[in-house]
Amino acid sequence: MINYYSDIKVINSNKKEVKISIDDLNQGVNSLDNYFIKKNNQKIEWVVDRMCDHNFGKLIISKTDKKIAKCPMHDWKLNLDSLKYTNVNVSKKKINFKIENGNLIIDNYNKYLDFTNNENNPEESSNDFKFRYLSHASVLLETNNFKMITDPWYFGSAFCNGWWLRNPPKFDLKEVLSNLDFIYISHNHPDHLHIETLKKIDTNTKIICANFKSKSTEKLLKRLGFKNVITCEFNKVYQVEQKNIFFTLLKSGDFRDDSGIYIRINKRSILLNVDSNNLNFGILPKNIDLLLSSYAGGAGGFPLCFDDYTDDEKIRIKKRNQSAQLAMVMRLIEISNPKYFMPYAGYFAEYAKRDDYIFKNNKKNDISLLDKLLKTKNNKTKIINYEKYDTLEFKDHIKEPLLKKSNISEDIYKHNDDLISIYINDAKSRAKKANLENIISEYFTNSKFEDNLELLLIPVDDNFQSEKKGYLINFENKNIEIKSYTKKEYLEYFDMFNFEKKKILMIRAREDALYSVLSNKLPFEDLLIGFQCRIKRKPNIYNSNFWNHFTNVYIDGDYIRYYNPCNSCEIALQQIF
């Protein structure tokens, strides 16, 4: 059983005051190192931090429009009059301040999370535990009487055949999956909630997930038949039965349905950031034993899948985002001060031949870069490279954990071009048999989405070319209009579109991937994150309402392939599951 134990504690320590003379501030918006401050005559109207509420990049006031602050990572724009972002329904939170003797004073607390677990049970007094990397974002946490795994993706692809496991799990997976206390699913993206893998797991297994407002993860898990889906509230502490094992789920700091988990085993502490942006708004536990987080970057279609940018601009943005990803990880490490850091959730590759452009240009961070950064800053956190050590054993009687490599050397299968072609050709075969026009019409007509937006949806081939029709979906009214246009017509329509009054989004999506997403009501982001579409938009801003609705709200996925991909693969899977 999983029982509610207490609320999480937010502790203020090392209170510091930022003091700024009002006379030193200019009229209007002032850009300081960490803050934007608006001054009107001698009055301070507001103070906000400069961190973007999406991926925690630092906002910079535009040179051409002083009313706009722009994030260099994903081009999010903050309106400095309204303190609302122009592309999403998100507002900047004002910071408390006071005025004393002509000075602006900002209270700057060093806030962190903690909870006290019950250490009164002598039978549960051991701090021993074993931690092992399995694949991608899946890890094993094990004590003498407790066992859990996270985000199992062990075979096949994710994101409409766009992602493939760079490091498949080992052949002892059957033993690993036996007698689990629970599985933690961080969010609904298919590299974390992998439908095909979960279809192989006993539906009586307890599943822990966050109680997102949209119910996005819970909905998909129940649709797969899991009978013991336990939804946990954020910042609530839960106890595993009568064991001295406690955990709390933490929300991603942006608008997305994403989560991390903080686990305490007696005095030991583990934080899995997964791939959340600005987890819990940067208020995290500190001085922990082990931190895990994505680090590699490249886990998304921006900017490579966006035709609004030139090739040179895409390369420049990619380099910038890689650096920002490392900076985000460094900030996580600085806040939580872990003894050990294990990079994970970035071990995928774009192996399909048709995605060669992505494979060549979607550069990812190497662990060595992070190691160099830590040494530069004289940080004592030790990085665990799973390729050398995939297992950590923490024991009471030793000062440092044992670093090991699992003695199972054989992967359950190997990727090859033939195997990947089987997956893709199967998807194409099923799409070819379907009436895609009817599926598009039914899907969007029943979506109940309303926005000042038009969508040009164009099914295309592997090279993102099409001589077929495109479909214009108008979301302006509840009675959604859908029209079909020829290639000439929809290109002319897009070119002539007046985006001062309305927005337009043109998505060219590979026909097989589009069919998979629409027919199974899978998260729409699968197309973009899996590099299976190309996008052009007017204005060039992120349409958050659209992506949130069709990724988290309008979903009901039960997708599973109906064939045996290859004999060796099938034999391996039978042995495991």
Phi, psi and omega in degrees: 000150175248119185242141173296135183245310180191174170277152176291149177259133172256117186252130175266123178226157176052054179299128177234152177246131172265118184246126182226129177292129179297326179296335180279351181267141177279161173294143181091208184271125177257134178255106176261181185301315184242355187224153159256134180230127178256124180246132177234107192057239178258011182258138174266115183280318179198162173228132174225157175281165184266007182278130176294137183281005176264286185240018171066026168286164182270123182290140181232131180294132182296141177287332183266337181220101185291351178273357184239132170249132190242138175272129182287347184281306184229018175065025172294141185238128178256124175282117186280356171274311184267344187060030174245146175285143184284340187251350181220158178275063182226135178248151177282133180277128179286149180258138178293143178209171175217162179245126177220123175053043178077010180245141171273126181240122179250123175288122183242090180275145167268095186267142174213165182259150172196158169212151182261121177267160184284115181248027184271348182271109183296334179288343183246028188276348184287142175261007183292135170201157178244138181231128184223133173284133180252302177189142176048252180255017182257124178227161178248129173243126188217134168242188181292343181220023181209145183207127177219155171232165179238146166038065184288116169227107191240348179202171179070201184243175172225161178055058172057045178068021177269331181246142176225145181296122176289329182226089177301154181290173184272170189286352178270020185298328179301316178294319179301320185276358181277143174056045178284139171284317172193166174246135175259125175249118188284321180193183193269002177295143190290348173277359176238316171252085186265106189302315182297319177294314182296332176298338181269354185259141181307126183289353175276351180298136177290134178240127175259131173210168181281149177273071178296149179303322181282347185063025190300312182285314179304317183300313181293320180296317178292326177297331178280354175099006180291129188267343183236062177271116183253113179268128183248141177282152177289145176062022170252138181267130180241146178250138177276105182048231179256015182278160175274052178235120185231151178209160172219146176264141182239138184276144169303143184283357176256193185280352188286157170280095181207154183209163169233174182223135177248124186239136173242127172244099190053245183266356178276148183221139183225133177237123174253103177286339185058242174230037178289148173269123175051056184309126178051034179057032176081000177267103191228166172293157180232162180057048183269168180278319188215131176240136173236138178200154169295154185214336193286327187076182179081004184271057179178163184277352179271131001261359191297333182264011183249119181280002177282353184237148174285167179299320179296319178296320179298316180297318180297315180295319179301313180298317179299316182291326175298316178297319180295323178298316177297320179297321179296318178295318178300320179295318177303316181294318180296320181289311188272342177047060182281153173289324182225145176233127177245109175292137178204187176062024176223011185268070175229163179216151180265074191282339184296137182303324182290345179257027183300322178301316179294315181304319183284328189254344182273072182292146181234156181290142174266147181301328181300327179297318179294320178300317179296318180299317180297318180293323178300321181270006179058034179276135186270000178298132180264131179271133178258108176272111188299336180294336176263317182224110179260356184228134174240132176241112176268124181228145183299324189275000176236147184288312182255145178293153175281128177257122185227162167250128181303142186280004175267113185263340188271126173289156181290336175195169177239138174286143171209168185299322181296315179299314180297320179298323178299315179299310184292318181295325176297316178297319179295320181298317181290324178293322181296327182282344187269158173266090187297325180299316178294322180295317178300313182299312182293317183301308185281328177299324182266007188285338181058033178259136180224125181196161178279064190213143170241142180243126170259107183253122188233109175291134185225173179271191182300332182263013179062034175249155180202138169250005183270186181284156168245162185236126178261118180247120182257116183263013187294329180236163179298325175278091188290130179266137176230124179235147175257136181234150170289167180302315179299317183293313184287331176292318177296318181299315180295316182298324184269359187295132178267102186268010175288332181256336186211158179257153175224141182232119178254120181240116170263113185239137177303134190303318182293319179292318179299316178300316181300315182292312184290315185290334180253002184050049174280163177305130184296334178296344177305323180295316184282312182294329179275005177064027183263014179212165172231141191234142171221141187214150174228121348292167183280072179225161180283124180268081189296322181299318180297307185293324179293315182297312186274358176252326186244334185261306187267068183224155180193040195290137176219030190288132175208139178287148188249029183221165173267110188301320175195159185299312182296321179295315182294319178299315179300314182294323177295322178293325183279312187258000000 
